[in-house]
Amino acid sequence: MGKIKYLILTVIATGFFFLVSAYKSNAQENSPQEKYGNTLNIGVGTGIGNYGYAFYATPAFHLNYEIDIARTLTVAPFVTLYQYGNGSYHETVIPFGLKASCYFDRILKAHSKWDFYLAGSLGMATRKITWEKGFGPEANTNYGPGALYLVLSIGTEYHLSKKLGAFIDLSDGISTIGLSIHH
């Protein structure tokens, strides 16, 4: 049953991606290109909360691709990977989904080199637990919040050049720092 949920979410996300791309192509013909979309964000980070699975700092890798929806709104399909464990088990968690960001540069009257945003991410997380020899799950133990999650974040990006930026994203999921590649 779990594989069916992931398949359905993947199909929905892919369909949404193609719809957004078609909408964006039509919108570009009628308005100038915004600087927020067409951006690949590659980050590393850590966080306490970690989508509800580990409540201590753990290293993570994050990847998303932002697409313009409106003048100050983007959506970004994303995937994150992190691992944690103790002496009795090791767990790999892969959250994926869609992140919507609303930019507030104009309201804040920020310099053109700075972007400021609030964002929400909705998605699912797959996880795999490997138990060490001699250990196993305890009866009546809950291992995480379930597959579906919603996290909020606030962030900023500094444009190093027209094509490259550096960002920080503070989140109740995983907070990341990294590079933004604009094209």
Beta strands, then each sheet from edge to edge (+ up, - down):
strand 1: 39-46
strand 2: 60-70
strand 3: 73-85
strand 4: 89-103
strand 5: 114-131
strand 6: 148-159
strand 7: 164-171
strand 8: 175-182
sheet 1: 1+ 2- 3+ 4- 5+ 6- 7+ 8- 1+
end
